[in-house]
Amino acid sequence: MSEGAGVRFEVGEAGVGTITLDRADKRNAMMPPDWRAVEDFLEEASADARVRVVVLTGAGATFCSGGDLKTMGARLRQSSVKRSTELHRMVRVTQRFRDTLKPIVAAVNGPAIGAGCVLALACDVRLASAAASFSVPFLRIGLQPDFGGAYFLPRALGTAGAFDLLWTGEPLGAVAAERLGVVSRVFAQEEFDAGVRQFAERVARNPPGALALSKLTVYHGLEQTLGELLDLEALAQTVLSKSDDALEGVQAFVEKRRPRFRGA
């Protein structure tokens, strides 16, 4: 297990690495060192061959309540230069979510508030407990979204839905979030941990090369023309076609058995 600031990282069985926001007594409110720790642990997970899937979750009853408002006043009084420098350093974590070519699953165990909501949206897939909710009440404290909120919110909810959530500050419950496609699955609280584990382990059974390139091409597909994406898909498929895992996958299908992917 690795630890840093109010965050911990551990690699479990079946290729699943878990990053836990671990300040339950403060509803997992984030300090600047915590954002850096998440970024560092994503980098560690990327380099660890044992890890095929990363799960991000919160300790206790809250996923993440965003930035620590009790210490925010001091940061707001910083000079503009210092504040800008600090923000640019912290928000780098959002780019790390996209640059990490291993699947990242948000296990949203409770409220995801402000930057905590954006953190969940930065993950590739969101699984929610029935107790989860999503809210971005930035305007209530005189601020606007950061950490990529203005990027992720309209992509998850559409422009009008993003403004509704942002301008009212009202929470979106787990069931409504599933209906809108913000989360993939909602589990009863007593089934949540098992449901997340089963989902993550199922994803982790896929060949790592195909996982990485499927993540790359899907995200590029959101920004590229069809022609550009077709070229990228052809290149990715050519690379995978030369892998041992592709040969194993085809052979296993022919032989009607479960494939044994080795990441090669």
Secondary structure as UniProt FT lines:
FT   STRAND          2..4
FT   TURN            5..6
FT   STRAND          7..11
FT   HELIX           13..15
FT   STRAND          16..21
FT   HELIX           24..26
FT   TURN            27..28
FT   HELIX           32..47
FT   TURN            49..50
FT   STRAND          53..58
FT   TURN            60..61
FT   TURN            69..71
FT   HELIX           72..76
FT   HELIX           80..90
FT   HELIX           92..99
FT   STRAND          104..108
FT   STRAND          111..113
FT   HELIX           115..122
FT   STRAND          125..129
FT   TURN            130..131
FT   STRAND          133..135
FT   HELIX           138..141
FT   TURN            147..148
FT   HELIX           149..168
FT   STRAND          172..173
FT   HELIX           174..179
FT   TURN            180..181
FT   STRAND          185..187
FT   HELIX           189..204
FT   HELIX           208..223
FT   HELIX           226..241
FT   HELIX           244..255
//
